[in-house]
Amino acid sequence: MTISLLPRRSARGFTLAELMVAMAITVILLTLLVSVTGVALDGWRISRNKVRASRQAKASLEQMSRDFEAMVLRTGTNFEWLYTETDPDEPGPADNESPNAARILMFSAVTDRYEGDVEGQKDKGGDVTGLNYKLLYKDPITDDYDDKFKIFALYRNLVDPDETFENLLEHDPVNPKNLDTKFQRYEANLGDSSNFVCENIFELTVVFTVEYTELDRGRLVTRIERIPIISTGGESAAETFRFTGNGIKVDDGENVPFKRGRISAVDLSITVLTDSGIATLRKANFTGTDRNRFLAKNSYRYSKTILLPQP
């Protein structure tokens, strides 16, 4: 039997100082990892919101562009052919309504008349349709106005050419009705899902460019006037714009210098809210300039200029 006389070595562990240093390094690495992940997620979220907003803006502006490019206007009568106003209803949750929600009533030779069956079996020969654009704050899926699922959305009501002829085009040259009155019969169905264009549209503004001539020192001079239909546009903005066969009327004024002018272009601008932005607006109570800062962070603005065909 052999007996070892060598001293036994005890197992040596980490000291408290070493453990604290290791924990500190681990915490620093985790903090950096979380920070980098958070920045990456924020970047991905911003990019996703921009792409989604761009897609929504493109869908809305392209549809409206096609309708304005085919807009029907006639002169020589006292009939009304175009009516645009800043919607007095201001859609949206209490205290967070849309400040600029343009409503557009017009006539256009759209290509999706007769349910898109142009020159087909459904086509009865009419080429002029009535159009109504309006922002609504409602549930686009169930056609309900339940607060829980309401969103801002753009709706487009296309009136069949035959109904347009019977109910919207004027037949009484002595006592013609304005477009606002004529379109009232279609107002109740405007929010149907079949009229849905795009969601998350918080603002819609319109600016008309009018060209006209006037006598200046014995010479005819062509001038250009821009008329914004914007609630927050200040003194230069208007609340209503009408094009009739007898001329242009702004805020029901009869003697504007461009009364005999023609509409040469239309500028459309829309503000698209993010999904999280809409969720916040439903319950937020902003004070002071908080709402402006919130909208700057959670919305995107897009514009398009539409050059109208020359007569």
N, C-alpha and C positions, 0 to 999 in steps of 0.2 A: 504494500500500500504506500502510495506516494503522497506526501502532504506538501502543498505549495506554501511557501513562506512569503510569497510576493504580496504586497498590499493590494486590496481590491479598489478599483476606481469606481466611484459613484457616477451615474449618468448626469451630465450637466445640461440643464434646461435654459430657456431664454430668461433673461433678466427683465424686470418690469420696464426698464428704460427701453430695451429693445422692442418689447411688445408695443409700447406706446408709439415708438417711431414707425413701426410697421403699420399700425392702425392709422396713423396720420397720413402715411403715404397712400394707403388704400382709400381713405376718405377723399384725398385730393384727386386720385385717379377716377373715383366714382363721380365726383363733382364735375370734373372735366368731361366725362362721358355723358352725363346727363345734360350738361350745358350744350355740348356739340349736338346731341340728339335733339334737344329742344330747338336749336337754331335750324337744324335740317328740317324738322317737322314744320316749323314756322315758314321756312322758305317753300316747302312743298305745298302748304296750305295757301300761301299767297299766290303761287303759280297756278294752283288749281282754281282758285277764285277768279283770277284774271282770265284764264282760258274759258271758264264757264260763263263769265260775264260777257266776254267777247263773242261767244257763240250766241248768247241771248240777244245781244245788241245787233248782231249781224242778221239774225232771223227777223227781228222787228223792223229794222231800217230797210232791209231789202224788200220786204212785203209792202211797206208804205211807199217806198220809191217807185215800185211798179205801178201802184195805184195813182200816184201823183203824175207820173209820166204819161198816163193815159187819161188824165183828168179832162172832163168835158165842161167847157165854158162857152156861153153864147152871149152875144151883145145884141142891142137893138130892141130889147124887151125890158119890162120891169120885173122879170122873174129872178128869183135868187138861186144861184148855182153853187155857191160855196159859203159855208158858215163855220167859223172857228172861234172858240171862246176858252177862257180859263174856267174850268169846271167849278161852279160855286159850291158844289157838294164837298169838294176836297176829300177824296177817299183816304182812309187810313184809320188807325186806332185813335182814341181820344187823346188830344194834345200832341199827337205825332202824325198828323195828316200830311199828305203830299202837298207842298206849297205851290207846285206848278204841274197841274194835270190838265193838259189841253184836251179839248173835245172837238172832233173834226167831223163835219157833215159835208158830203160832196157827192158829185156824180163822176163816174169813171167808166171807160170801156175796158173793164178788167177781163183777163183771159180765163178766169175760173168761174165765169157766169154760167148759168144752167148746169151747176154742179160739175164744171169742167168739161162738159160734153158740147163744146163749141163746134158748130157745123155737124153735129150728130143728131140723133133722134129727138133729144130733148130741146134742141135749139129751135126756137120759134121765130128767130130773126131779129130779136131785140139785141142791141149792143150797148145800151146805157144802163148802168146799175147804180142804185143808191148805196152809199157807204157811210158807216158810222164808226168812228174810232173813239174809244174811251177807256180810261184807266178805272179799274174797279178793285175794291179790297174785299175779297171773298175766297171761299174754298173752291178751287177750280175743278175738283174731282166730283164732289157731290152736288154741285150747284147750290150749296148751302152757305149761309152767312154766319156759321158758328165761329165764335171768336177763337177757338182753339186752333183751327187750321186755316185761318184767313191768311192770304198773301196778297201783295200788290201784283196785278196782272193786267196786260193790255188785251183788249177785246176788239174784234172787228166784225161788224154785222153787215153782211152783203145781202142786199134786197134783190130778189129776182127781177130781171128786166121787165117782165110783164106787170109785176106789182109796182115796179118803179114807174112805169108809164101810167098806171091807173091811180096810184096814191101819192106819188112824189113829184112827178113832172106837173107843171102848172097847166090848168085848163081854163082858168078864169083870168083873162088879161086885165079886167077892171079891178077886181079885188083879190090880188094874189096873196097866198099865205107864205109865211117865211118857212125856211127849212126846219127850224127848231120845232115849230108846231106840227109839221107834217111827219117828222120822225118820231113823235111821241108814241104812236101806235106800235112802234117796234122797240121801244125802250125796255119793256118788261122782259123781252127775250134776249136782250143784249148779252147778259151774263151766262147764256147757255154754253155748255162745254164745246159745242160745235163752232162757236165764235172765238174760242180761245186762240191767242197768238203766241204769247210768251209770258213767263212768270218773272217776278222780282223786278218789274219795271216801276221804279219809285216816282220818277218825274218824266214828263213828256212836254217839251216846249217846241213852238213853231215860230219861225221868223220868215216873213214874206218879203221878197225883194221886188219892188215895183218900179218899172221904167215909165216915164211920162215926158211929154214935151211941153214947154211953156215959152211964151214970148218974152225975150229979154233984150231990151234996147233995139227992138225992131228985128231981132233974129230968133228963130226957133232953136231952142237949146234942149238937149236931152238930159234929163236928170234922173237920179236913182235914189229911191227912198227905201229904207229898211224898217219894217214894222214888226217888232217882237210882240208875240202874244204870251206875255209872262207876268205872273202876279207880282213877282219880286223884282221886276225890271225897272222900277222907278218911273219917273215922269215920261221917259221916252217910250215906255211900253204901253200896249193897249190891252183891253179886256176882251174885245170882240172885233172880228174882221169879217166883212161880208163882201162877196163879189156878186153883183147883180147885173142884169142886162143894161142898166142905166149907169153903172159905174161902181166904184169901190166906196164902201162906208166903213169907217173905223169908229168904234164906240158910238154908233148911230149918228155920227157927224156927217152932214151932207156936203159940206164945203171944204173938204180936204183938197190940197193942191194937186194931188195925184188921182183924183176921182176918175179921170178918163184914162188912167194908165193901164198897163198890162202887167200881169205877174210873170216875171222872167225866171225866178228861182225860188225855191223853198228850202230853208235850212231846218232840219230836224235834229233835235238833241234829246237824248234819253239818259237817265241815271239808273244804273242797275245796282240793286242791293245784293249783298251776299246772303246766304241762307241764315247764317248766325246773326247777321244784322237785322233781318226781319224778325227773328225770334226775340231779339232784344227790344226792338221797337214796340212789340206787343205789350210789354209790361214796364218799359222804362219811363222814368219821370225826370226829364232833363231840366236843368236850370241854366240861365244865362246862355253862354256860347257852347255849352257842353254838347248840344245836339249837332252843331256844325262840325265840331271836332270828331264826333262819332261818325257822322256821314262821310267826312273826309277819309276816315280810316276804313270804313266798311262799305264803300260804294265806288263805282267806276262810271265815268261819264264818256259818252260817245256821241259824235255828230256826223251828219252827212248833208252835203249840199246837192239838191236835185235841180238840174237845169231843165226847165219846161220847154216843150216844143214851141217853135215860133208859129204864130198864126199865118 
